[in-house]
Amino acid sequence: MMEKDINRIKVVLAEKKRTNKWLAEQLGCAPTTVSKWCTNVCQPRLETLFLIADNLGVRV
């Protein structure tokens, strides 16, 4: 049995009660870009991961 992929960005956004749109505004990118990260279509660059973590108040 395969485990369902869990996306940490999506989980933390939900825990912090934040939206993809909010994160996109913080990072200056499109909400569709954040959506792609949350659905594992693509992954953010390492530098962006640090910005995401900082905005969400979590460690990378």
Predicted model as a PDB file, atoms N, CA, C, CB and O in Angstrom, pLDDT in the B-factor column:
MODEL        1                                                                  
ATOM      1  N   MET A   1       0.833  -1.184   0.000  1.00 48.00           N  
ATOM      2  CA  MET A   1       0.000   0.000   0.000  1.00 48.00           C  
ATOM      3  C   MET A   1       0.882   1.254   0.000  1.00 48.00           C  
ATOM      4  CB  MET A   1      -0.950  -0.005   1.217  1.00 48.00           C  
ATOM      5  O   MET A   1       1.777   1.389   0.834  1.00 48.00           O  
ATOM      6  N   MET A   2       0.623   2.162  -0.934  1.00 48.00           N  
ATOM      7  CA  MET A   2       1.413   3.397  -1.025  1.00 48.00           C  
ATOM      8  C   MET A   2       0.839   4.465  -0.116  1.00 48.00           C  
ATOM      9  CB  MET A   2       1.461   3.909  -2.474  1.00 48.00           C  
ATOM     10  O   MET A   2      -0.376   4.638  -0.023  1.00 48.00           O  
ATOM     11  N   GLU A   3       1.747   5.190   0.563  1.00 51.00           N  
ATOM     12  CA  GLU A   3       1.300   6.315   1.370  1.00 51.00           C  
ATOM     13  C   GLU A   3       1.036   7.498   0.465  1.00 51.00           C  
ATOM     14  CB  GLU A   3       2.339   6.675   2.452  1.00 51.00           C  
ATOM     15  O   GLU A   3       1.742   7.711  -0.521  1.00 51.00           O  
ATOM     16  N   LYS A   4       0.024   8.257   0.802  1.00 61.00           N  
ATOM     17  CA  LYS A   4      -0.295   9.460   0.047  1.00 61.00           C  
ATOM     18  C   LYS A   4       0.816  10.487   0.271  1.00 61.00           C  
ATOM     19  CB  LYS A   4      -1.685  10.035   0.466  1.00 61.00           C  
ATOM     20  O   LYS A   4       1.279  10.669   1.397  1.00 61.00           O  
ATOM     21  N   ASP A   5       1.241  11.155  -0.801  1.00 67.00           N  
ATOM     22  CA  ASP A   5       2.255  12.195  -0.667  1.00 67.00           C  
ATOM     23  C   ASP A   5       1.718  13.319   0.204  1.00 67.00           C  
ATOM     24  CB  ASP A   5       2.683  12.735  -2.051  1.00 67.00           C  
ATOM     25  O   ASP A   5       0.598  13.793   0.011  1.00 67.00           O  
ATOM     26  N   ILE A   6       2.522  13.734   1.154  1.00 79.00           N  
ATOM     27  CA  ILE A   6       2.148  14.840   2.022  1.00 79.00           C  
ATOM     28  C   ILE A   6       3.045  16.022   1.685  1.00 79.00           C  
ATOM     29  CB  ILE A   6       2.265  14.449   3.532  1.00 79.00           C  
ATOM     30  O   ILE A   6       4.268  15.892   1.628  1.00 79.00           O  
ATOM     31  N   ASN A   7       2.429  17.167   1.465  1.00 91.00           N  
ATOM     32  CA  ASN A   7       3.185  18.351   1.128  1.00 91.00           C  
ATOM     33  C   ASN A   7       3.276  19.249   2.355  1.00 91.00           C  
ATOM     34  CB  ASN A   7       2.541  19.096  -0.060  1.00 91.00           C  
ATOM     35  O   ASN A   7       2.257  19.712   2.869  1.00 91.00           O  
ATOM     36  N   ARG A   8       4.477  19.489   2.816  1.00 93.00           N  
ATOM     37  CA  ARG A   8       4.689  20.248   4.057  1.00 93.00           C  
ATOM     38  C   ARG A   8       4.222  21.701   3.932  1.00 93.00           C  
ATOM     39  CB  ARG A   8       6.168  20.215   4.444  1.00 93.00           C  
ATOM     40  O   ARG A   8       3.679  22.252   4.889  1.00 93.00           O  
ATOM     41  N   ILE A   9       4.421  22.324   2.782  1.00 96.00           N  
ATOM     42  CA  ILE A   9       3.970  23.709   2.606  1.00 96.00           C  
ATOM     43  C   ILE A   9       2.458  23.769   2.781  1.00 96.00           C  
ATOM     44  CB  ILE A   9       4.384  24.262   1.207  1.00 96.00           C  
ATOM     45  O   ILE A   9       1.941  24.632   3.491  1.00 96.00           O  
ATOM     46  N   LYS A  10       1.762  22.859   2.138  1.00 96.00           N  
ATOM     47  CA  LYS A  10       0.301  22.824   2.222  1.00 96.00           C  
ATOM     48  C   LYS A  10      -0.162  22.600   3.664  1.00 96.00           C  
ATOM     49  CB  LYS A  10      -0.260  21.720   1.309  1.00 96.00           C  
ATOM     50  O   LYS A  10      -1.102  23.248   4.125  1.00 96.00           O  
ATOM     51  N   VAL A  11       0.498  21.685   4.372  1.00 96.00           N  
ATOM     52  CA  VAL A  11       0.146  21.380   5.756  1.00 96.00           C  
ATOM     53  C   VAL A  11       0.355  22.599   6.655  1.00 96.00           C  
ATOM     54  CB  VAL A  11       0.977  20.195   6.269  1.00 96.00           C  
ATOM     55  O   VAL A  11      -0.513  22.931   7.463  1.00 96.00           O  
ATOM     56  N   VAL A  12       1.500  23.264   6.519  1.00 97.00           N  
ATOM     57  CA  VAL A  12       1.801  24.412   7.382  1.00 97.00           C  
ATOM     58  C   VAL A  12       0.871  25.584   7.059  1.00 97.00           C  
ATOM     59  CB  VAL A  12       3.279  24.842   7.220  1.00 97.00           C  
ATOM     60  O   VAL A  12       0.439  26.294   7.967  1.00 97.00           O  
ATOM     61  N   LEU A  13       0.565  25.792   5.799  1.00 97.00           N  
ATOM     62  CA  LEU A  13      -0.399  26.844   5.456  1.00 97.00           C  
ATOM     63  C   LEU A  13      -1.725  26.594   6.163  1.00 97.00           C  
ATOM     64  CB  LEU A  13      -0.612  26.914   3.927  1.00 97.00           C  
ATOM     65  O   LEU A  13      -2.327  27.522   6.704  1.00 97.00           O  
ATOM     66  N   ALA A  14      -2.179  25.353   6.160  1.00 97.00           N  
ATOM     67  CA  ALA A  14      -3.440  25.008   6.829  1.00 97.00           C  
ATOM     68  C   ALA A  14      -3.324  25.203   8.337  1.00 97.00           C  
ATOM     69  CB  ALA A  14      -3.839  23.553   6.513  1.00 97.00           C  
ATOM     70  O   ALA A  14      -4.233  25.747   8.964  1.00 97.00           O  
ATOM     71  N   GLU A  15      -2.209  24.762   8.921  1.00 97.00           N  
ATOM     72  CA  GLU A  15      -2.009  24.908  10.369  1.00 97.00           C  
ATOM     73  C   GLU A  15      -2.015  26.373  10.792  1.00 97.00           C  
ATOM     74  CB  GLU A  15      -0.692  24.252  10.792  1.00 97.00           C  
ATOM     75  O   GLU A  15      -2.541  26.722  11.849  1.00 97.00           O  
ATOM     76  N   LYS A  16      -1.425  27.222   9.960  1.00 97.00           N  
ATOM     77  CA  LYS A  16      -1.323  28.650  10.270  1.00 97.00           C  
ATOM     78  C   LYS A  16      -2.546  29.427   9.785  1.00 97.00           C  
ATOM     79  CB  LYS A  16      -0.062  29.232   9.645  1.00 97.00           C  
ATOM     80  O   LYS A  16      -2.619  30.645   9.949  1.00 97.00           O  
ATOM     81  N   LYS A  17      -3.504  28.717   9.188  1.00 98.00           N  
ATOM     82  CA  LYS A  17      -4.716  29.334   8.649  1.00 98.00           C  
ATOM     83  C   LYS A  17      -4.379  30.431   7.636  1.00 98.00           C  
ATOM     84  CB  LYS A  17      -5.568  29.912   9.786  1.00 98.00           C  
ATOM     85  O   LYS A  17      -4.948  31.522   7.659  1.00 98.00           O  
ATOM     86  N   ARG A  18      -3.450  30.110   6.759  1.00 98.00           N  
ATOM     87  CA  ARG A  18      -3.034  31.015   5.682  1.00 98.00           C  
ATOM     88  C   ARG A  18      -3.390  30.391   4.344  1.00 98.00           C  
ATOM     89  CB  ARG A  18      -1.507  31.319   5.758  1.00 98.00           C  
ATOM     90  O   ARG A  18      -3.547  29.175   4.232  1.00 98.00           O  
ATOM     91  N   THR A  19      -3.514  31.235   3.336  1.00 97.00           N  
ATOM     92  CA  THR A  19      -3.895  30.756   2.003  1.00 97.00           C  
ATOM     93  C   THR A  19      -2.715  30.806   1.043  1.00 97.00           C  
ATOM     94  CB  THR A  19      -5.057  31.586   1.446  1.00 97.00           C  
ATOM     95  O   THR A  19      -1.695  31.439   1.312  1.00 97.00           O  
ATOM     96  N   ASN A  20      -2.882  30.122  -0.083  1.00 97.00           N  
ATOM     97  CA  ASN A  20      -1.884  30.194  -1.155  1.00 97.00           C  
ATOM     98  C   ASN A  20      -1.726  31.645  -1.605  1.00 97.00           C  
ATOM     99  CB  ASN A  20      -2.289  29.288  -2.357  1.00 97.00           C  
ATOM    100  O   ASN A  20      -0.616  32.112  -1.859  1.00 97.00           O  
ATOM    101  N   LYS A  21      -2.852  32.346  -1.697  1.00 98.00           N  
ATOM    102  CA  LYS A  21      -2.823  33.746  -2.142  1.00 98.00           C  
ATOM    103  C   LYS A  21      -2.006  34.599  -1.179  1.00 98.00           C  
ATOM    104  CB  LYS A  21      -4.254  34.308  -2.263  1.00 98.00           C  
ATOM    105  O   LYS A  21      -1.213  35.437  -1.609  1.00 98.00           O  
ATOM    106  N   TRP A  22      -2.197  34.387   0.126  1.00 98.00           N  
ATOM    107  CA  TRP A  22      -1.441  35.148   1.121  1.00 98.00           C  
ATOM    108  C   TRP A  22       0.060  34.907   0.962  1.00 98.00           C  
ATOM    109  CB  TRP A  22      -1.892  34.769   2.544  1.00 98.00           C  
ATOM    110  O   TRP A  22       0.847  35.854   0.954  1.00 98.00           O  
ATOM    111  N   LEU A  23       0.455  33.636   0.834  1.00 98.00           N  
ATOM    112  CA  LEU A  23       1.873  33.313   0.692  1.00 98.00           C  
ATOM    113  C   LEU A  23       2.433  33.910  -0.587  1.00 98.00           C  
ATOM    114  CB  LEU A  23       2.085  31.797   0.705  1.00 98.00           C  
ATOM    115  O   LEU A  23       3.550  34.427  -0.598  1.00 98.00           O  
ATOM    116  N   ALA A  24       1.666  33.839  -1.657  1.00 98.00           N  
ATOM    117  CA  ALA A  24       2.108  34.422  -2.937  1.00 98.00           C  
ATOM    118  C   ALA A  24       2.350  35.918  -2.786  1.00 98.00           C  
ATOM    119  CB  ALA A  24       1.060  34.163  -4.049  1.00 98.00           C  
ATOM    120  O   ALA A  24       3.330  36.447  -3.311  1.00 98.00           O  
ATOM    121  N   GLU A  25       1.462  36.602  -2.071  1.00 98.00           N  
ATOM    122  CA  GLU A  25       1.636  38.041  -1.848  1.00 98.00           C  
ATOM    123  C   GLU A  25       2.896  38.328  -1.043  1.00 98.00           C  
ATOM    124  CB  GLU A  25       0.416  38.622  -1.130  1.00 98.00           C  
ATOM    125  O   GLU A  25       3.606  39.293  -1.326  1.00 98.00           O  
ATOM    126  N   GLN A  26       3.180  37.501  -0.046  1.00 98.00           N  
ATOM    127  CA  GLN A  26       4.378  37.687   0.784  1.00 98.00           C  
ATOM    128  C   GLN A  26       5.653  37.507  -0.039  1.00 98.00           C  
ATOM    129  CB  GLN A  26       4.372  36.699   1.965  1.00 98.00           C  
ATOM    130  O   GLN A  26       6.653  38.190   0.182  1.00 98.00           O  
ATOM    131  N   LEU A  27       5.600  36.579  -0.988  1.00 98.00           N  
ATOM    132  CA  LEU A  27       6.791  36.235  -1.775  1.00 98.00           C  
ATOM    133  C   LEU A  27       6.890  37.002  -3.084  1.00 98.00           C  
ATOM    134  CB  LEU A  27       6.801  34.761  -2.068  1.00 98.00           C  
ATOM    135  O   LEU A  27       7.925  36.967  -3.749  1.00 98.00           O  
ATOM    136  N   GLY A  28       5.825  37.692  -3.454  1.00 98.00           N  
ATOM    137  CA  GLY A  28       5.822  38.425  -4.728  1.00 98.00           C  
ATOM    138  C   GLY A  28       5.749  37.498  -5.930  1.00 98.00           C  
ATOM    139  O   GLY A  28       6.347  37.767  -6.971  1.00 98.00           O  
ATOM    140  N   CYS A  29       5.015  36.409  -5.780  1.00 98.00           N  
ATOM    141  CA  CYS A  29       4.855  35.483  -6.905  1.00 98.00           C  
ATOM    142  C   CYS A  29       3.370  35.241  -7.147  1.00 98.00           C  
ATOM    143  CB  CYS A  29       5.596  34.136  -6.635  1.00 98.00           C  
ATOM    144  O   CYS A  29       2.526  35.757  -6.415  1.00 98.00           O  
ATOM    145  N   ALA A  30       3.060  34.473  -8.152  1.00 98.00           N  
ATOM    146  CA  ALA A  30       1.667  34.192  -8.505  1.00 98.00           C  
ATOM    147  C   ALA A  30       1.081  33.117  -7.593  1.00 98.00           C  
ATOM    148  CB  ALA A  30       1.564  33.754  -9.975  1.00 98.00           C  
ATOM    149  O   ALA A  30       1.780  32.175  -7.219  1.00 98.00           O  
ATOM    150  N   PRO A  31      -0.198  33.250  -7.234  1.00 97.00           N  
ATOM    151  CA  PRO A  31      -0.849  32.200  -6.448  1.00 97.00           C  
ATOM    152  C   PRO A  31      -0.791  30.834  -7.140  1.00 97.00           C  
ATOM    153  CB  PRO A  31      -2.299  32.578  -6.181  1.00 97.00           C  
ATOM    154  O   PRO A  31      -0.755  29.801  -6.472  1.00 97.00           O  
ATOM    155  N   THR A  32      -0.782  30.830  -8.458  1.00 97.00           N  
ATOM    156  CA  THR A  32      -0.689  29.552  -9.182  1.00 97.00           C  
ATOM    157  C   THR A  32       0.650  28.875  -8.933  1.00 97.00           C  
ATOM    158  CB  THR A  32      -0.889  29.769 -10.688  1.00 97.00           C  
ATOM    159  O   THR A  32       0.734  27.647  -8.936  1.00 97.00           O  
ATOM    160  N   THR A  33       1.693  29.660  -8.717  1.00 98.00           N  
ATOM    161  CA  THR A  33       3.007  29.096  -8.410  1.00 98.00           C  
ATOM    162  C   THR A  33       2.963  28.385  -7.059  1.00 98.00           C  
ATOM    163  CB  THR A  33       4.094  30.203  -8.406  1.00 98.00           C  
ATOM    164  O   THR A  33       3.461  27.267  -6.926  1.00 98.00           O  
ATOM    165  N   VAL A  34       2.365  29.034  -6.057  1.00 98.00           N  
ATOM    166  CA  VAL A  34       2.237  28.422  -4.735  1.00 98.00           C  
ATOM    167  C   VAL A  34       1.393  27.156  -4.834  1.00 98.00           C  
ATOM    168  CB  VAL A  34       1.609  29.417  -3.723  1.00 98.00           C  
ATOM    169  O   VAL A  34       1.697  26.147  -4.197  1.00 98.00           O  
ATOM    170  N   SER A  35       0.343  27.213  -5.627  1.00 97.00           N  
ATOM    171  CA  SER A  35      -0.514  26.040  -5.823  1.00 97.00           C  
ATOM    172  C   SER A  35       0.281  24.867  -6.391  1.00 97.00           C  
ATOM    173  CB  SER A  35      -1.686  26.381  -6.758  1.00 97.00           C  
ATOM    174  O   SER A  35       0.090  23.724  -5.975  1.00 97.00           O  
ATOM    175  N   LYS A  36       1.164  25.149  -7.333  1.00 97.00           N  
ATOM    176  CA  LYS A  36       2.001  24.089  -7.926  1.00 97.00           C  
ATOM    177  C   LYS A  36       2.941  23.485  -6.889  1.00 97.00           C  
ATOM    178  CB  LYS A  36       2.818  24.644  -9.110  1.00 97.00           C  
ATOM    179  O   LYS A  36       3.208  22.284  -6.914  1.00 97.00           O  
ATOM    180  N   TRP A  37       3.444  24.322  -5.972  1.00 97.00           N  
ATOM    181  CA  TRP A  37       4.289  23.796  -4.900  1.00 97.00           C  
ATOM    182  C   TRP A  37       3.479  22.899  -3.979  1.00 97.00           C  
ATOM    183  CB  TRP A  37       4.929  24.943  -4.098  1.00 97.00           C  
ATOM    184  O   TRP A  37       3.953  21.843  -3.559  1.00 97.00           O  
ATOM    185  N   CYS A  38       2.249  23.318  -3.662  1.00 96.00           N  
ATOM    186  CA  CYS A  38       1.391  22.583  -2.723  1.00 96.00           C  
ATOM    187  C   CYS A  38       0.883  21.263  -3.289  1.00 96.00           C  
ATOM    188  CB  CYS A  38       0.215  23.440  -2.327  1.00 96.00           C  
ATOM    189  O   CYS A  38       0.532  20.356  -2.535  1.00 96.00           O  
ATOM    190  N   THR A  39       0.843  21.156  -4.604  1.00 95.00           N  
ATOM    191  CA  THR A  39       0.367  19.923  -5.239  1.00 95.00           C  
ATOM    192  C   THR A  39       1.514  19.084  -5.794  1.00 95.00           C  
ATOM    193  CB  THR A  39      -0.612  20.254  -6.355  1.00 95.00           C  
ATOM    194  O   THR A  39       1.291  18.101  -6.501  1.00 95.00           O  
ATOM    195  N   ASN A  40       2.748  19.483  -5.467  1.00 94.00           N  
ATOM    196  CA  ASN A  40       3.953  18.768  -5.899  1.00 94.00           C  
ATOM    197  C   ASN A  40       4.133  18.712  -7.415  1.00 94.00           C  
ATOM    198  CB  ASN A  40       3.922  17.374  -5.360  1.00 94.00           C  
ATOM    199  O   ASN A  40       4.788  17.808  -7.934  1.00 94.00           O  
ATOM    200  N   VAL A  41       3.548  19.680  -8.122  1.00 95.00           N  
ATOM    201  CA  VAL A  41       3.781  19.771  -9.564  1.00 95.00           C  
ATOM    202  C   VAL A  41       5.218  20.232  -9.792  1.00 95.00           C  
ATOM    203  CB  VAL A  41       2.760  20.751 -10.246  1.00 95.00           C  
ATOM    204  O   VAL A  41       5.896  19.762 -10.706  1.00 95.00           O  
ATOM    205  N   CYS A  42       5.668  21.153  -8.952  1.00 96.00           N  
ATOM    206  CA  CYS A  42       7.058  21.600  -8.977  1.00 96.00           C  
ATOM    207  C   CYS A  42       7.435  22.010  -7.558  1.00 96.00           C  
ATOM    208  CB  CYS A  42       7.268  22.788  -9.992  1.00 96.00           C  
ATOM    209  O   CYS A  42       6.573  22.091  -6.683  1.00 96.00           O  
ATOM    210  N   GLN A  43       8.700  22.265  -7.333  1.00 94.00           N  
ATOM    211  CA  GLN A  43       9.186  22.631  -6.004  1.00 94.00           C  
ATOM    212  C   GLN A  43       9.871  23.996  -6.067  1.00 94.00           C  
ATOM    213  CB  GLN A  43      10.161  21.553  -5.454  1.00 94.00           C  
ATOM    214  O   GLN A  43      10.475  24.352  -7.079  1.00 94.00           O  
ATOM    215  N   PRO A  44       9.770  24.759  -4.967  1.00 96.00           N  
ATOM    216  CA  PRO A  44      10.440  26.060  -4.943  1.00 96.00           C  
ATOM    217  C   PRO A  44      11.951  25.907  -4.861  1.00 96.00           C  
ATOM    218  CB  PRO A  44       9.940  26.893  -3.769  1.00 96.00           C  
ATOM    219  O   PRO A  44      12.474  24.878  -4.433  1.00 96.00           O  
ATOM    220  N   ARG A  45      12.632  26.958  -5.283  1.00 96.00           N  
ATOM    221  CA  ARG A  45      14.088  26.981  -5.162  1.00 96.00           C  
ATOM    222  C   ARG A  45      14.454  27.027  -3.684  1.00 96.00           C  
ATOM    223  CB  ARG A  45      14.701  28.197  -5.926  1.00 96.00           C  
ATOM    224  O   ARG A  45      13.640  27.420  -2.847  1.00 96.00           O  
ATOM    225  N   LEU A  46      15.672  26.627  -3.369  1.00 96.00           N  
ATOM    226  CA  LEU A  46      16.131  26.584  -1.987  1.00 96.00           C  
ATOM    227  C   LEU A  46      16.012  27.952  -1.309  1.00 96.00           C  
ATOM    228  CB  LEU A  46      17.574  26.097  -1.932  1.00 96.00           C  
ATOM    229  O   LEU A  46      15.578  28.042  -0.161  1.00 96.00           O  
ATOM    230  N   GLU A  47      16.399  29.015  -2.022  1.00 96.00           N  
ATOM    231  CA  GLU A  47      16.309  30.361  -1.449  1.00 96.00           C  
ATOM    232  C   GLU A  47      14.857  30.685  -1.096  1.00 96.00           C  
ATOM    233  CB  GLU A  47      16.874  31.417  -2.436  1.00 96.00           C  
ATOM    234  O   GLU A  47      14.579  31.310  -0.072  1.00 96.00           O  
ATOM    235  N   THR A  48      13.940  30.253  -1.957  1.00 97.00           N  
ATOM    236  CA  THR A  48      12.514  30.508  -1.739  1.00 97.00           C  
ATOM    237  C   THR A  48      11.999  29.716  -0.545  1.00 97.00           C  
ATOM    238  CB  THR A  48      11.705  30.155  -2.995  1.00 97.00           C  
ATOM    239  O   THR A  48      11.145  30.197   0.200  1.00 97.00           O  
ATOM    240  N   LEU A  49      12.516  28.505  -0.361  1.00 96.00           N  
ATOM    241  CA  LEU A  49      12.112  27.710   0.805  1.00 96.00           C  
ATOM    242  C   LEU A  49      12.419  28.440   2.103  1.00 96.00           C  
ATOM    243  CB  LEU A  49      12.814  26.350   0.796  1.00 96.00           C  
ATOM    244  O   LEU A  49      11.625  28.399   3.043  1.00 96.00           O  
ATOM    245  N   PHE A  50      13.562  29.105   2.161  1.00 97.00           N  
ATOM    246  CA  PHE A  50      13.922  29.857   3.357  1.00 97.00           C  
ATOM    247  C   PHE A  50      12.960  31.024   3.572  1.00 97.00           C  
ATOM    248  CB  PHE A  50      15.366  30.368   3.253  1.00 97.00           C  
ATOM    249  O   PHE A  50      12.594  31.324   4.709  1.00 97.00           O  
ATOM    250  N   LEU A  51      12.553  31.681   2.491  1.00 97.00           N  
ATOM    251  CA  LEU A  51      11.586  32.774   2.594  1.00 97.00           C  
ATOM    252  C   LEU A  51      10.219  32.258   3.037  1.00 97.00           C  
ATOM    253  CB  LEU A  51      11.464  33.507   1.253  1.00 97.00           C  
ATOM    254  O   LEU A  51       9.542  32.895   3.844  1.00 97.00           O  
ATOM    255  N   ILE A  52       9.817  31.112   2.511  1.00 97.00           N  
ATOM    256  CA  ILE A  52       8.550  30.499   2.895  1.00 97.00           C  
ATOM    257  C   ILE A  52       8.571  30.176   4.392  1.00 97.00           C  
ATOM    258  CB  ILE A  52       8.281  29.215   2.057  1.00 97.00           C  
ATOM    259  O   ILE A  52       7.633  30.502   5.119  1.00 97.00           O  
ATOM    260  N   ALA A  53       9.638  29.539   4.835  1.00 97.00           N  
ATOM    261  CA  ALA A  53       9.765  29.176   6.248  1.00 97.00           C  
ATOM    262  C   ALA A  53       9.721  30.416   7.130  1.00 97.00           C  
ATOM    263  CB  ALA A  53      11.069  28.403   6.492  1.00 97.00           C  
ATOM    264  O   ALA A  53       9.070  30.414   8.175  1.00 97.00           O  
ATOM    265  N   ASP A  54      10.402  31.463   6.719  1.00 97.00           N  
ATOM    266  CA  ASP A  54      10.426  32.700   7.494  1.00 97.00           C  
ATOM    267  C   ASP A  54       9.027  33.300   7.593  1.00 97.00           C  
ATOM    268  CB  ASP A  54      11.395  33.713   6.865  1.00 97.00           C  
ATOM    269  O   ASP A  54       8.604  33.708   8.674  1.00 97.00           O  
ATOM    270  N   ASN A  55       8.315  33.355   6.488  1.00 97.00           N  
ATOM    271  CA  ASN A  55       6.961  33.913   6.470  1.00 97.00           C  
ATOM    272  C   ASN A  55       5.982  33.094   7.301  1.00 97.00           C  
ATOM    273  CB  ASN A  55       6.460  34.008   5.047  1.00 97.00           C  
ATOM    274  O   ASN A  55       5.052  33.642   7.892  1.00 97.00           O  
ATOM    275  N   LEU A  56       6.193  31.784   7.343  1.00 97.00           N  
ATOM    276  CA  LEU A  56       5.284  30.915   8.084  1.00 97.00           C  
ATOM    277  C   LEU A  56       5.743  30.643   9.520  1.00 97.00           C  
ATOM    278  CB  LEU A  56       5.130  29.610   7.353  1.00 97.00           C  
ATOM    279  O   LEU A  56       5.042  29.985  10.289  1.00 97.00           O  
ATOM    280  N   GLY A  57       6.912  31.152   9.868  1.00 96.00           N  
ATOM    281  CA  GLY A  57       7.401  30.982  11.232  1.00 96.00           C  
ATOM    282  C   GLY A  57       7.800  29.562  11.570  1.00 96.00           C  
ATOM    283  O   GLY A  57       7.589  29.099  12.691  1.00 96.00           O  
ATOM    284  N   VAL A  58       8.387  28.859  10.583  1.00 96.00           N  
ATOM    285  CA  VAL A  58       8.853  27.496  10.805  1.00 96.00           C  
ATOM    286  C   VAL A  58      10.292  27.375  10.337  1.00 96.00           C  
ATOM    287  CB  VAL A  58       7.954  26.473  10.074  1.00 96.00           C  
ATOM    288  O   VAL A  58      10.807  28.245   9.634  1.00 96.00           O  
ATOM    289  N   ARG A  59      10.940  26.272  10.739  1.00 91.00           N  
ATOM    290  CA  ARG A  59      12.304  26.002  10.279  1.00 91.00           C  
ATOM    291  C   ARG A  59      12.259  25.231   8.968  1.00 91.00           C  
ATOM    292  CB  ARG A  59      13.104  25.212  11.347  1.00 91.00           C  
ATOM    293  O   ARG A  59      11.335  24.457   8.720  1.00 91.00           O  
ATOM    294  N   VAL A  60      13.261  25.451   8.138  1.00 84.00           N  
ATOM    295  CA  VAL A  60      13.370  24.697   6.886  1.00 84.00           C  
ATOM    296  C   VAL A  60      13.657  23.263   7.202  1.00 84.00           C  
ATOM    297  CB  VAL A  60      14.461  25.275   5.969  1.00 84.00           C  
ATOM    298  O   VAL A  60      13.788  22.444   6.292  1.00 84.00           O  
TER     299      VAL A  60                                                      
ENDMDL                                                                          
END                                                                             
